[in-house]
Amino acid sequence: MADETKFSIRINGEDHRTTAGTTVAAALLNNGFAAFRTSVTGESRTPLCGMGICFECRVTIDGVRNVRSCIEPVRDGMEVETDG
């Protein structure tokens, strides 16, 4: 049986709920965030590979920039910032 424990995380300064065991990328997508960052040419970027190889899903987590959100599990109270 899956763990249905709910976590509260802040995304771009707003509180959101997600389930324990979820990656940050999945939590962002499940909460309606389609753009995670902006490329150097101004294009919106979102997860591509889903396993940490492409680096398209980078966000800021708890003040640490360029964290690959597809391999980072959510933690209760974590703060996530997108640049998209």
C-alpha positions as a Python dict, from the first residue, in 0.01 Angstrom:
ca = {
    (1, 'M'): (0, 0, 0),
    (2, 'A'): (136, 344, -96),
    (3, 'D'): (219, 602, 168),
    (4, 'E'): (-58, 863, 155),
    (5, 'T'): (107, 1099, 405),
    (6, 'K'): (56, 1457, 288),
    (7, 'F'): (336, 1711, 297),
    (8, 'S'): (309, 2086, 280),
    (9, 'I'): (562, 2256, 53),
    (10, 'R'): (596, 2617, -62),
    (11, 'I'): (622, 2673, -435),
    (12, 'N'): (704, 3026, -544),
    (13, 'G'): (587, 3156, -207),
    (14, 'E'): (252, 2973, -201),
    (15, 'D'): (159, 2669, 8),
    (16, 'H'): (80, 2346, -177),
    (17, 'R'): (11, 1988, -67),
    (18, 'T'): (177, 1678, -204),
    (19, 'T'): (216, 1313, -110),
    (20, 'A'): (519, 1161, 59),
    (21, 'G'): (744, 974, -183),
    (22, 'T'): (673, 1217, -466),
    (23, 'T'): (956, 1388, -650),
    (24, 'V'): (967, 1766, -659),
    (25, 'A'): (909, 1754, -1038),
    (26, 'A'): (594, 1545, -993),
    (27, 'A'): (472, 1776, -715),
    (28, 'L'): (523, 2078, -942),
    (29, 'L'): (343, 1915, -1234),
    (30, 'N'): (61, 1789, -1008),
    (31, 'N'): (12, 2144, -880),
    (32, 'G'): (-16, 2294, -1229),
    (33, 'F'): (336, 2423, -1290),
    (34, 'A'): (427, 2372, -1656),
    (35, 'A'): (748, 2579, -1674),
    (36, 'F'): (1029, 2508, -1429),
    (37, 'R'): (1292, 2744, -1564),
    (38, 'T'): (1374, 2970, -1858),
    (39, 'S'): (1657, 2884, -2097),
    (40, 'V'): (1925, 3137, -2190),
    (41, 'T'): (1730, 3203, -2511),
    (42, 'G'): (1408, 3270, -2317),
    (43, 'E'): (1227, 2939, -2375),
    (44, 'S'): (1027, 2771, -2098),
    (45, 'R'): (1181, 2444, -1985),
    (46, 'T'): (1021, 2145, -1812),
    (47, 'P'): (1132, 1789, -1730),
    (48, 'L'): (1236, 1589, -2032),
    (49, 'C'): (1408, 1267, -1925),
    (50, 'G'): (1263, 1229, -1574),
    (51, 'M'): (1577, 1058, -1443),
    (52, 'G'): (1829, 1337, -1386),
    (53, 'I'): (2028, 1321, -1709),
    (54, 'C'): (1897, 1617, -1910),
    (55, 'F'): (1903, 1888, -1635),
    (56, 'E'): (1593, 2057, -1785),
    (57, 'C'): (1400, 2036, -1457),
    (58, 'R'): (1637, 2247, -1244),
    (59, 'V'): (1478, 2457, -970),
    (60, 'T'): (1587, 2625, -647),
    (61, 'I'): (1515, 2417, -335),
    (62, 'D'): (1564, 2565, 12),
    (63, 'G'): (1793, 2830, -138),
    (64, 'V'): (2009, 2584, -334),
    (65, 'R'): (2000, 2667, -706),
    (66, 'N'): (2001, 2424, -998),
    (67, 'V'): (1869, 2119, -813),
    (68, 'R'): (1734, 1849, -1049),
    (69, 'S'): (1372, 1827, -935),
    (70, 'C'): (1305, 1491, -1102),
    (71, 'I'): (1537, 1306, -862),
    (72, 'E'): (1473, 1508, -545),
    (73, 'P'): (1205, 1368, -310),
    (74, 'V'): (974, 1617, -140),
    (75, 'R'): (1020, 1693, 228),
    (76, 'D'): (763, 1851, 453),
    (77, 'G'): (817, 2228, 464),
    (78, 'M'): (1055, 2247, 168),
    (79, 'E'): (1066, 2570, -31),
    (80, 'V'): (1078, 2543, -410),
    (81, 'E'): (1128, 2827, -655),
    (82, 'T'): (1087, 2796, -1028),
    (83, 'D'): (1234, 3033, -1282),
    (84, 'G'): (982, 2965, -1554),
}
